[in-house]
Amino acid sequence: MLSPRWLKVVRDLKDNISRTLLSVLSIAVGVIAFGGMLIARNTVVTNLNLAYQASNPSDITIDLGPYDRALLRWVKNQPGVRDVAGSAVLNGTIKKADGNDQDVTIYAYADYPTIVLNRLKGVDGKYPPERGSFSLERANARTAGIAFGEVARIRLSSDKVYELHYSGSLYDVTTPAGPAATRWNMYIDERTLYDLDLDTRPTRLVIQTTPGTTISEKYALSDRLTDALAKRGFTVRSVNVNERSEHWAAATAGGIILILVLVGAVALIMSGFLIVNVVNGLLLSQKKIIGIMKIVGADRWQIFGVYLVMMASLGLLALIIAMPLSILLGTAIARFISGVINFDIVQSGFNLPIALAEIAVAILVPLLFSAGPIWSALQTTAAQAISEVAARQKASLQERLLARLENLPRIAMLALRSLFRNNVRLVMTMLTLVVAGGIFIAILNLREGIPATLSRNLAINNADITLSFGAPISRIAAVNRAMQRPGVTEAEGWLTTQATVVRSEGDGSTSILNGGAANARSVVPPMVSGRWLNAYSEETRDEIVVSVGVLDSEPSLKLGDRLTLKRLGVTHTFHIVGFVARGGGAGTSTFPAYSHYETVERLAGFSGLATSVRVMTADTGIASVNHLVEVLRKNYEDAGFLIVNAQSKAQNLSNVLTALNVIITLMIVVATLIAIVGGLGLAGTMSLNVMERTREIGVMRAVGAESPDLRLMFVIEGLFIGLLSALISYVLSFPLTVLIGSALGTALRLGTIDVQLSWVGYVLWPLIVSVVSVLASISPARRASQISIREALAYA
């Protein structure tokens, strides 16, 4: 049989169901937010890596001209190579009836079931793709609008269009295919190339290094291979080294959800402040009981233990609700992200460490936040505890100021005076609403700031239209053909190539080196430090401007330093004259750099060629630009030049924003959870106010106060709290915008996100918090209106 002290715990939990329920919900919401974010993070990172490792990913990718399969045996015998595979990779275009053609990368494999590196998995329709048909990567298939069996017109070379049947979709985890990707991924049988009278020889080498190979050794191996391939007569078009043994989006996704975990931790702490209010209300209602327990011989530690057990019991009850809901929340967020990044969830992120963490916070948070108020209340003597005489304090400054507000309606005046009855409780109640409002407004500010930041970063290519060629073409021809089209005001030929940073301890990260005119109008350099390129001369030919992204892998670089780049054994030492913003933010170690066309031309080994053309238009309207994109594409293709990517500046920005809006949505969800915590806190505070003013309510009813007046008074009081918190949220939103923007910019590799104030947040949050405040006040207000005069005057 339970001892009296533990019977008291059970009775207290049972006798005041509303208070128990409010306490449990206050704890549960915090645990749900915190645990849910942990589960989401673990689910995303775990399943990303599971999917990536299951594909048996390659470490080095080399694109070159067609080669015989005997080359695969030679590569596999090279030191440091564990395995190698080859495939034909082509660039093409799906021709659409509406004229908005879609660029595609086409992969041709001889035998899909036997693919060893970068494995694929069938999803819908027929897999592998049959001879004469094609498959799409599933992320592209969702928006393709093509039915299985339907015939698609596909341009696989500059002057021929072929018809292939769409047979199914497949999953390729190693290739980006989400909403931010500008090109679709298409897969065909190698025999289809033969049927179309195209070269069936592979053009890509995918290489897996031996276990334990460091990143420096990967770069060294790629350099040895490219040098050897060049000596064997092959033209190496590009080299890509995978520096991480995890999914390409794992670091970014993990960083984003880590931010959400921190915000979830804030929600947990805010729920702790609600516990303080609940405990204060409990101790107030049991003031006499505490005195009686002391009189009959209970010491402070015994009473302290009774109330701590009660709080631990509330935490356990909250855990019963919170744990399954946190799993649902975390899984839902992970599935939401999986649809954007394109991966499968095959394993739950909920595990024993997370379960133990939830149990710990569900119990420790109530104990930690309630210990102080409980111990403070126990300092009261038994005589003081059972006494009904309250000490009369001198009127405070705020009371004297409120007394001057004589023109307010009587009910509003009473509500306003009651607002400051307990300043500590008021601060703790408002704190949660203030933080929720600050985060909510800051997130909407960031939603405004991210497009501005992207526009600034992407301004390095400020052309209205950029067209990239499948192979370098004459720079003069590229410019002249664009200038022939009506609506084109200016065209610039650019040369882009890959180069590797040369370091004393071994080769470093990869640079996408862009060469153009120093005074090019298509460039609006977002300078971080230093300056842009001066006009080309013998004195300035070695100048280079690099993205600050280089500092991620080459942190020692600074203005004025020398930077040596190597391509196919040819090296050139540049002089760093400026740093620009990161650009689009994607990628890990690959960074863009800019130098004079003539310098890049010598390093790349091309003479008078361009890999892309940047076009400025007279009409920058979206419809006009999109139409001109297709006109230019057709113009170049009719002349025998293959366009592998054609995109407008507006479309590029839209693709990136589509992915980033997912992050903003997730953060708004977390801010909403904190707002719910704030609403529960306000409901608890209003309930305490009703309890404390029970006798006052009785007196008011005795002198004629009606039930609607009492209800309105408490609703107005709650509304005052909400609106006051909204005003303070305005102030808090400024530093939170900077803080969250810095963390988000780091996770997304965008640099510092521009601070842009959103009027939507500043207008919407007071409306939201007003609704929350009214809803939180309704139940306590109804309780107040139902207290009879006899019940109120008999309250002790």
C-alpha positions in Angstrom: 0.0 0.0 0.0 1.3 3.5 -0.9 2.5 5.7 2.0 0.5 9.0 2.6 3.1 11.1 0.8 2.8 9.1 -2.4 -0.9 8.9 -2.1 -0.8 12.7 -2.1 1.0 12.7 -5.4 -1.6 10.5 -7.0 -4.5 12.5 -5.5 -3.0 15.8 -6.7 -2.6 14.5 -10.2 -6.1 13.1 -10.3 -8.1 15.8 -8.4 -7.2 18.7 -10.8 -7.4 17.1 -14.2 -7.2 20.4 -16.1 -4.0 21.5 -14.4 -2.5 18.0 -14.9 -3.4 18.0 -18.5 -2.0 21.5 -19.1 1.2 20.5 -17.4 1.5 17.3 -19.4 0.8 19.1 -22.7 3.3 21.9 -21.8 6.1 19.3 -21.4 4.9 17.1 -24.3 5.1 19.9 -26.9 8.7 20.7 -26.0 9.7 17.0 -26.1 7.8 16.5 -29.4 9.6 19.5 -31.0 13.1 18.5 -29.7 12.7 14.8 -30.2 11.0 15.2 -33.6 13.9 17.2 -34.9 16.5 14.7 -33.7 14.6 11.9 -35.3 14.3 13.9 -38.6 18.0 14.6 -38.6 19.0 11.0 -37.9 16.5 9.7 -40.4 17.7 11.9 -43.2 21.4 11.4 -42.6 21.1 7.7 -42.1 19.0 7.0 -45.1 21.0 9.3 -47.4 24.1 7.4 -46.5 22.4 4.0 -46.7 21.1 4.7 -50.2 24.4 6.2 -51.3 26.6 3.3 -50.0 24.1 0.8 -51.5 24.8 2.2 -54.9 28.6 1.4 -54.5 29.6 4.9 -55.5 32.6 5.9 -57.5 35.3 8.4 -56.3 36.6 9.7 -59.6 34.7 10.5 -62.8 36.5 11.3 -66.1 34.7 12.3 -69.2 36.7 11.9 -72.5 36.1 11.0 -76.1 34.9 7.5 -77.2 37.3 4.7 -76.1 37.5 0.9 -76.5 36.8 -1.3 -73.5 40.4 -2.4 -73.4 41.0 1.0 -71.7 39.0 -0.2 -68.7 41.4 -3.1 -68.1 44.3 -0.7 -68.2 42.7 1.7 -65.7 41.9 -1.1 -63.3 45.5 -2.2 -63.2 46.7 1.3 -62.1 47.9 1.6 -58.5 45.1 2.9 -56.2 42.2 1.8 -58.4 39.9 -0.8 -56.9 37.3 -0.9 -59.6 36.3 0.9 -62.8 33.3 1.0 -65.1 32.4 2.8 -68.3 29.3 4.1 -70.0 28.4 6.3 -72.9 27.1 9.7 -71.8 25.5 12.0 -74.3 23.8 15.4 -74.1 20.4 15.7 -75.7 17.0 17.5 -75.7 13.5 16.3 -75.4 11.5 18.2 -78.0 8.1 19.4 -76.6 5.0 20.5 -78.5 4.8 23.7 -76.6 8.4 24.6 -77.7 9.8 24.5 -74.1 12.4 21.8 -74.8 14.0 20.0 -71.9 17.8 19.4 -71.7 18.7 15.9 -70.7 21.9 13.9 -69.9 21.6 10.5 -71.5 23.3 7.5 -70.0 23.7 4.3 -72.1 24.6 1.0 -70.4 25.2 -2.4 -72.0 23.7 -4.5 -69.1 21.8 -2.7 -66.3 21.6 -5.7 -63.9 25.4 -6.1 -63.9 26.2 -2.5 -63.1 28.8 -2.6 -60.4 29.5 1.1 -59.7 26.8 3.7 -59.2 24.1 1.1 -59.2 20.5 1.9 -60.4 17.2 0.6 -59.2 13.9 0.3 -61.2 10.9 2.1 -59.8 7.9 2.1 -62.2 7.2 0.6 -65.6 9.8 -1.6 -67.3 13.3 -1.9 -66.0 15.8 -2.1 -67.5 14.9 0.1 -70.4 14.2 -2.0 -73.5 15.9 -1.6 -76.8 14.4 1.4 -78.5 13.0 2.9 -75.3 14.2 5.1 -72.5 13.7 5.6 -68.7 13.8 8.8 -66.7 15.1 9.3 -63.2 12.1 9.1 -60.9 12.4 12.7 -59.7 12.2 13.9 -63.3 9.5 11.4 -64.2 7.2 13.0 -61.6 7.0 16.2 -63.5 7.6 15.0 -67.1 4.0 14.7 -68.0 4.8 11.6 -70.2 2.8 8.4 -70.0 4.4 4.9 -70.3 4.5 3.8 -73.9 4.2 7.4 -75.2 6.7 8.4 -78.0 9.0 11.2 -77.3 11.1 13.1 -79.9 14.7 13.4 -78.7 17.5 15.2 -80.3 20.7 13.2 -79.6 23.0 15.0 -82.0 23.1 18.4 -83.5 21.1 17.6 -86.6 19.0 14.5 -85.9 15.8 14.0 -84.0 14.9 10.4 -82.9 11.7 8.9 -81.6 11.9 6.7 -78.5 9.3 5.1 -76.3 9.1 6.0 -72.6 9.2 2.7 -70.8 9.7 3.5 -67.0 11.4 5.3 -64.3 14.4 4.4 -62.2 16.3 5.6 -59.1 19.8 7.0 -59.4 21.0 8.2 -56.0 24.4 9.4 -57.2 23.1 12.1 -59.6 21.2 15.3 -58.4 17.7 15.2 -59.9 15.7 17.3 -57.5 13.7 20.5 -58.2 16.9 22.6 -58.4 18.4 20.5 -61.2 18.2 22.1 -64.6 18.8 18.9 -66.6 16.9 15.7 -66.6 18.6 12.3 -66.5 17.6 9.8 -69.2 18.7 6.1 -69.5 18.8 3.9 -72.6 20.1 0.5 -73.6 23.5 0.6 -75.4 21.9 -1.3 -78.3 19.6 1.7 -78.9 22.7 3.7 -79.9 23.5 1.1 -82.4 20.0 1.1 -83.8 20.2 4.9 -84.1 23.5 4.6 -86.0 25.4 6.3 -83.1 28.8 5.4 -81.6 28.2 2.8 -78.9 31.6 3.1 -77.3 31.7 4.5 -73.7 32.8 8.1 -73.1 32.9 8.1 -69.3 35.2 6.4 -66.8 33.9 6.0 -63.2 36.6 4.9 -60.8 36.5 3.6 -57.3 39.7 4.0 -55.3 41.1 1.4 -52.9 39.7 1.7 -49.3 41.5 4.2 -47.1 42.5 6.5 -50.0 42.7 10.1 -48.7 41.4 13.0 -50.7 44.9 14.2 -51.6 45.6 10.7 -52.9 42.4 10.8 -54.9 43.5 14.0 -56.6 47.0 12.7 -57.2 45.5 9.6 -58.8 43.1 11.6 -61.0 46.1 13.8 -62.2 48.2 10.7 -63.0 45.3 9.2 -65.0 44.4 12.3 -66.9 48.1 12.9 -67.8 48.4 9.3 -69.0 45.2 9.5 -71.0 46.3 12.7 -72.7 49.6 11.0 -73.7 47.6 8.0 -75.1 45.8 10.5 -77.4 42.5 11.0 -75.4 40.9 14.4 -75.0 39.9 14.7 -71.3 36.8 16.9 -71.1 36.3 17.0 -67.4 37.4 15.4 -64.2 35.4 15.2 -61.0 36.7 13.9 -57.6 34.3 12.9 -55.0 35.8 14.1 -51.7 33.3 12.7 -49.3 32.2 9.1 -48.7 28.6 10.2 -48.2 25.6 11.4 -50.3 26.2 14.7 -52.2 23.5 16.4 -50.1 24.2 14.9 -46.7 26.3 17.7 -45.4 23.8 20.4 -46.4 20.8 18.4 -45.2 22.5 17.7 -41.9 23.4 21.3 -41.4 19.8 22.5 -42.1 18.2 20.0 -39.8 20.8 20.8 -37.1 19.4 24.3 -37.2 15.9 22.9 -36.7 17.2 20.8 -33.8 18.5 23.9 -32.1 15.2 25.6 -32.6 13.5 22.5 -31.2 15.7 22.8 -28.2 14.5 26.4 -27.8 10.9 25.0 -27.8 11.9 22.6 -25.1 13.4 25.3 -22.9 10.3 27.4 -23.4 8.2 24.6 -22.2 10.3 24.5 -19.1 9.3 28.1 -18.3 5.7 27.0 -18.5 6.4 24.4 -15.9 7.5 27.2 -13.6 4.1 28.9 -13.9 2.3 25.5 -13.3 4.4 24.8 -10.2 3.8 28.3 -8.8 0.1 27.8 -9.3 0.2 24.4 -7.6 2.2 25.7 -4.7 -0.2 28.7 -4.3 -3.2 26.4 -4.2 -1.4 24.1 -1.6 0.1 26.8 0.6 -1.9 25.7 3.6 -1.3 22.0 2.9 2.5 22.7 2.9 2.1 24.4 6.3 0.1 21.5 7.7 2.7 19.0 6.5 5.4 21.0 8.3 3.3 21.1 11.5 2.8 17.3 11.6 6.6 16.8 11.3 7.6 16.7 7.6 10.9 18.4 6.9 11.8 20.4 3.9 13.6 17.6 2.1 10.6 15.3 2.4 8.2 17.8 1.1 10.7 18.8 -1.6 10.9 15.1 -2.7 7.1 14.8 -2.8 6.7 17.6 -5.3 9.7 16.5 -7.4 8.2 13.1 -7.7 5.0 14.8 -8.8 6.9 16.7 -11.5 8.7 13.6 -12.6 5.3 11.9 -12.9 4.0 14.7 -15.1 7.1 14.2 -17.3 6.5 10.5 -17.7 2.9 11.1 -18.6 4.0 13.7 -21.1 6.5 11.1 -22.5 3.7 8.7 -23.3 2.1 11.3 -25.5 5.3 12.9 -26.9 7.3 9.8 -27.9 5.0 8.5 -30.6 4.1 12.0 -31.8 7.8 12.9 -32.1 8.3 9.8 -34.2 5.4 10.9 -36.5 6.7 14.5 -36.7 10.3 13.4 -37.4 9.3 10.9 -40.0 7.0 13.4 -41.7 9.8 16.0 -41.9 12.2 13.4 -43.2 9.8 12.2 -45.8 9.2 15.8 -46.9 12.9 16.4 -47.3 13.3 13.0 -49.1 10.9 14.2 -51.8 13.1 17.2 -52.4 16.6 15.6 -52.3 15.3 12.4 -53.9 16.1 9.5 -51.6 14.2 6.6 -50.0 13.5 6.1 -46.3 14.1 2.5 -45.6 15.2 2.8 -41.9 13.7 4.7 -39.1 15.8 7.4 -37.5 14.3 6.6 -34.1 16.8 4.6 -32.0 17.8 3.9 -28.4 20.0 7.0 -27.9 17.1 9.3 -29.1 14.6 7.4 -26.9 16.9 7.9 -23.9 17.3 11.5 -24.8 13.6 12.0 -24.9 13.1 10.2 -21.6 15.9 12.3 -20.0 14.5 15.7 -21.2 10.9 14.7 -20.3 11.9 14.0 -16.7 14.9 16.4 -16.2 13.3 19.5 -17.7 10.3 19.6 -15.3 12.7 18.7 -12.4 15.2 21.4 -13.2 12.7 24.2 -13.8 10.5 23.3 -10.9 13.2 22.7 -8.3 13.8 26.5 -7.7 10.2 27.5 -7.2 9.5 24.5 -4.9 12.5 25.1 -2.7 11.7 28.8 -2.5 8.1 28.1 -1.4 9.4 25.7 1.3 11.3 28.5 3.0 8.0 29.8 4.2 7.3 28.9 7.9 4.3 26.8 8.9 2.7 29.9 10.5 3.1 32.0 7.4 1.8 29.1 5.2 -1.5 28.7 7.0 -2.0 32.4 7.6 -4.6 34.1 5.3 -3.3 37.6 6.0 -1.3 38.9 3.0 1.3 41.6 3.5 0.2 44.9 2.0 2.9 46.4 -0.2 3.3 50.0 -1.2 1.8 50.7 -4.6 4.4 50.1 -7.3 5.4 52.6 -10.0 3.5 50.6 -12.7 0.3 50.7 -10.5 0.7 54.4 -10.1 1.1 54.8 -13.8 -1.9 52.6 -14.5 -4.0 54.7 -12.1 -3.5 57.6 -14.5 -5.3 55.8 -17.3 -8.7 57.1 -16.4 -10.3 57.2 -19.9 -10.1 53.5 -20.6 -13.3 51.4 -20.5 -13.8 49.9 -17.0 -13.4 46.3 -18.1 -10.2 47.1 -20.1 -8.8 49.0 -17.1 -9.4 46.0 -14.8 -7.8 43.7 -17.3 -4.8 46.0 -17.7 -4.3 46.3 -13.9 -4.5 42.5 -13.5 -1.9 42.1 -16.3 0.9 43.2 -13.9 -0.4 41.3 -10.8 2.5 38.9 -11.0 5.4 40.3 -13.0 7.6 37.1 -12.9 4.7 35.0 -14.2 3.9 37.6 -16.9 7.6 37.6 -18.1 7.7 33.8 -18.3 4.4 33.6 -20.1 5.4 36.3 -22.6 8.9 34.9 -23.1 7.6 31.9 -25.1 5.3 34.0 -27.2 8.1 36.6 -27.8 10.6 33.9 -28.9 8.0 32.2 -31.2 7.1 35.6 -32.7 10.8 36.5 -33.1 11.6 33.3 -34.9 8.4 33.5 -37.0 9.2 37.0 -38.2 12.9 36.2 -38.7 12.0 33.3 -40.9 9.8 35.4 -43.1 12.5 38.0 -43.2 14.9 35.3 -44.4 12.4 34.3 -47.0 12.7 37.8 -48.4 16.4 37.9 -47.9 17.3 34.6 -49.6 16.2 35.6 -53.1 18.1 38.9 -52.8 21.2 37.0 -51.6 20.9 34.5 -54.5 20.4 37.3 -57.0 23.6 38.9 -55.7 25.5 35.7 -55.7 24.3 34.7 -59.1 25.0 38.1 -60.5 28.4 37.0 -61.4 26.6 35.6 -64.5 24.1 38.5 -65.0 23.2 37.5 -68.6 19.5 37.1 -69.3 20.3 33.8 -71.2 23.2 31.4 -71.0 23.7 28.6 -73.5 26.3 26.0 -73.0 27.7 23.9 -75.9 28.4 20.2 -75.9 31.9 20.9 -77.2 33.9 24.1 -77.6 33.0 26.1 -80.7 34.4 29.1 -82.4 34.0 32.1 -80.1 33.3 34.4 -83.0 30.7 32.1 -84.5 29.0 31.7 -81.1 28.7 35.5 -80.7 27.7 36.3 -84.3 25.0 33.7 -84.4 23.4 35.1 -81.2 23.6 38.7 -82.5 21.7 37.7 -85.6 18.5 37.1 -83.6 16.1 40.0 -83.0 15.8 41.0 -79.3 19.5 40.2 -78.6 21.4 43.4 -77.6 24.7 41.8 -76.7 26.4 38.4 -76.7 29.7 37.3 -75.1 31.7 34.1 -75.6 33.0 32.5 -72.5 35.5 29.7 -72.0 35.1 27.4 -69.0 37.4 24.6 -67.9 38.3 22.6 -64.8 41.6 23.0 -63.1 43.1 21.6 -59.9 44.8 23.6 -57.1 48.5 22.7 -56.8 49.8 22.6 -53.3 53.1 21.6 -51.8 51.6 18.6 -50.0 49.6 17.4 -52.9 46.8 18.6 -55.3 43.9 20.3 -53.7 40.3 21.2 -54.6 38.9 21.8 -58.1 38.3 25.2 -59.7 35.7 25.9 -62.4 37.8 28.5 -64.2 35.9 30.9 -66.3 37.5 33.1 -68.9 35.9 36.3 -70.4 36.5 39.9 -71.1 37.3 42.0 -68.0 34.7 44.6 -69.0 32.0 42.0 -69.8 28.5 43.5 -69.3 27.1 40.0 -68.4 29.1 40.2 -65.1 28.1 42.1 -62.0 30.7 40.8 -59.6 29.5 40.5 -56.0 32.8 41.5 -54.5 33.5 40.4 -51.0 37.0 41.9 -50.9 39.6 43.2 -53.4 38.6 44.2 -56.9 37.5 42.8 -60.2 39.9 42.1 -63.2 41.6 45.0 -64.9 41.8 45.2 -68.7 43.9 42.5 -70.2 47.6 43.3 -70.6 51.0 41.6 -70.0 51.0 43.0 -66.5 47.4 41.9 -65.7 47.2 38.6 -67.5 47.8 36.5 -64.3 45.0 38.2 -62.3 42.3 35.9 -60.9 39.2 36.5 -58.9 38.0 33.5 -56.8 34.9 32.7 -54.9 35.1 32.7 -51.1 34.1 29.1 -51.4 37.7 28.3 -52.0 38.4 29.1 -48.3 36.5 26.0 -47.3 39.3 23.8 -48.6 42.1 26.4 -48.9 41.6 28.5 -45.8 45.1 30.1 -45.8 44.5 32.0 -49.1 44.2 35.8 -49.0 44.3 38.8 -51.2 47.7 39.1 -53.0 48.5 35.4 -52.7 49.7 33.2 -55.6 47.4 30.4 -56.7 48.7 27.7 -59.0 46.2 25.8 -61.1 46.8 22.7 -63.2 44.9 21.2 -66.1 46.2 18.1 -68.0 49.7 18.6 -66.8 49.8 22.3 -67.7 50.2 24.7 -64.8 49.7 28.4 -64.4 50.3 30.6 -61.4 47.7 33.4 -60.8 47.7 36.5 -58.6 44.6 36.7 -56.4 43.2 40.3 -56.8 39.7 39.7 -55.4 37.1 37.4 -53.7 33.5 37.2 -54.8 30.4 35.7 -53.2 30.0 31.9 -53.4 27.6 31.8 -56.3 24.8 29.3 -56.2 26.1 27.7 -53.1 26.0 24.1 -54.3 29.0 21.7 -54.1 31.6 21.0 -51.5 35.1 21.8 -52.6 34.6 22.8 -56.3 34.7 26.6 -56.5 34.3 29.1 -59.4 37.1 31.4 -60.4 37.5 34.1 -63.1 40.4 35.3 -65.2 41.0 36.8 -68.6 39.9 34.8 -71.6 43.3 34.8 -73.1 44.9 33.3 -70.0 42.2 30.6 -69.6 42.6 29.9 -73.4 46.3 29.0 -72.9 45.7 26.9 -69.8 42.8 25.0 -71.4 44.7 24.4 -74.7 41.9 25.9 -76.8 42.4 28.6 -79.3 39.6 31.1 -80.2 37.0 28.7 -78.7 34.0 29.2 -76.4 32.1 26.7 -74.2 29.2 29.0 -73.6 27.6 32.2 -74.8 26.0 34.8 -72.5 23.2 36.8 -74.1 21.7 40.2 -73.0 18.1 40.9 -74.2 16.1 44.0 -74.9 12.9 42.6 -73.3 13.6 40.9 -70.0 10.1 39.7 -69.4 9.9 36.0 -68.5 7.7 35.0 -71.5 9.9 36.9 -74.0 13.1 35.5 -72.5 11.8 32.0 -72.5 10.7 32.3 -76.1 14.1 33.6 -77.1 15.8 30.7 -75.3 14.1 28.2 -77.6 14.7 30.4 -80.7 18.5 30.6 -79.9 18.6 26.9 -79.1 17.1 26.0 -82.5 19.3 28.5 -84.3 22.5 26.9 -82.9 21.3 23.4 -83.4 20.3 24.0 -87.0 23.9 25.2 -87.6 25.3 21.9 -86.1 26.1 23.1 -82.6 24.8 21.0 -79.8 23.3 22.9 -76.9 23.6 20.9 -73.6 22.1 23.6 -71.4 20.0 26.6 -72.2 18.5 28.6 -69.3 17.4 32.1 -68.4 18.6 33.9 -65.3 15.1 34.0 -63.9 14.6 30.2 -64.4 17.9 29.5 -62.7 16.9 31.6 -59.7 13.5 29.9 -59.6 15.0 26.4 -59.5 17.2 27.2 -56.5 14.4 29.0 -54.6 12.1 26.0 -55.1 14.5 23.9 -53.0 15.2 26.6 -50.5 11.4 27.2 -49.8 11.3 23.7 -48.4 13.7 24.8 -45.6 11.7 27.9 -44.9 8.5 25.8 -44.6 10.2 23.4 -42.1 11.4 26.3 -40.0 7.9 27.8 -40.0 6.6 24.5 -38.7 9.0 24.6 -35.8 8.1 28.2 -35.0 4.4 27.1 -35.0 5.3 24.5 -32.4 6.8 27.2 -30.2 3.7 29.3 -30.7 1.6 26.3 -29.4 3.9 26.1 -26.4 3.3 29.8 -25.8 -0.5 29.3 -26.1 -0.4 26.6 -23.5 1.6 28.8 -21.3 -0.9 31.6 -21.6 -3.7 29.3 -20.9 -1.9 28.2 -17.7 -1.3 31.8 -16.7 -4.9 32.8 -17.2 -6.0 29.7 -15.1 -3.7 30.8 -12.3 -5.1 34.3 -12.5 -8.6 33.0 -12.2 -7.6 30.9 -9.1 -5.8 33.8 -7.4 -8.7 36.2 -8.0 -11.5 33.9 -6.9 -12.5 36.1 -4.0 -12.1 39.2 -6.1 -14.5 37.6 -8.7 -16.9 36.9 -5.9 -16.9 40.5 -4.8 -17.4 41.7 -8.4 -20.3 39.4 -8.8 -21.8 40.5 -5.5 -21.7 44.2 -6.7 -23.4 43.3 -10.0 -20.8 42.1 -12.5 -22.4 39.9 -15.1 -20.9 36.7 -16.5 -20.3 38.1 -20.0 -18.4 41.0 -18.4 -16.1 38.6 -16.5 -15.4 36.5 -19.6 -14.6 39.6 -21.6 -12.3 40.9 -18.9 -10.1 37.8 -18.9 -10.1 37.5 -22.7 -9.0 41.2 -22.9 -6.3 40.4 -20.4 -5.0 37.5 -22.5 -5.2 39.7 -25.6 -3.1 42.4 -23.9 -0.4 39.7 -23.1 -0.4 38.5 -26.7 -0.1 42.0 -28.2 2.5 43.1 -25.7 4.6 40.0 -26.6 4.2 40.8 -30.3 5.7 44.3 -29.8 8.7 42.8 -28.1 8.9 40.1 -30.8 9.5 43.0 -33.3 12.6 43.9 -31.4 13.9 40.3 -31.0 13.3 39.5 -34.7 16.2 41.7 -35.8 19.0 39.8 -34.0 17.3 36.5 -34.7 17.2 37.3 -38.4 21.0 37.9 -38.4 21.7 34.8 -36.2 19.5 32.3 -38.1 20.5 33.8 -41.4 24.2 33.3 -40.6 23.6 29.7 -39.6 21.4 29.0 -42.6 23.8 30.7 -45.0 26.6 28.5 -43.7 24.6 25.3 -44.0 23.5 26.2 -47.6 26.9 27.6 -48.6 25.3 30.9 -49.5 27.5 33.1 -47.3 25.8 35.8 -45.2 22.1 36.1 -46.1 21.0 39.6 -46.8 18.7 41.1 -44.1 15.4 42.0 -45.7 12.4 43.0 -43.6 9.1 41.3 -44.4 6.0 43.4 -43.8 4.0 40.1 -44.0 5.7 38.8 -40.8 5.2 42.1 -38.9 1.5 42.2 -39.9 0.7 38.5 -39.7 2.3 37.7 -36.3 0.1 40.1 -34.2 -3.0 38.5 -35.9 -1.8 35.0 -35.1 -0.8 35.8 -31.6 -4.2 37.5 -31.0 -6.0 34.4 -32.1 -3.8 32.2 -29.9 -4.3 34.6 -27.0 -8.1 34.6 -27.3 -8.3 30.8 -27.7 -6.0 30.3 -24.7 -8.2 32.7 -22.6 -11.6 31.3 -23.4 -11.5 28.3 -21.1 -10.2 30.3 -18.0 -12.6 33.1 -18.8 -15.5 30.6 -18.8 -14.3 29.1 -15.6 -14.2 32.6 -14.0 -17.8 33.4 -15.2 -19.1 30.2 -13.6 -17.8 30.9 -10.1 -20.7 31.6 -7.8 -20.6 34.3 -5.0 -20.8 31.6 -2.3 -18.0 29.6 -3.8 -15.8 32.6 -4.3 -16.2 34.0 -0.8 -15.7 30.6 0.8 -12.4 30.1 -1.2 -9.3 29.9 1.1 
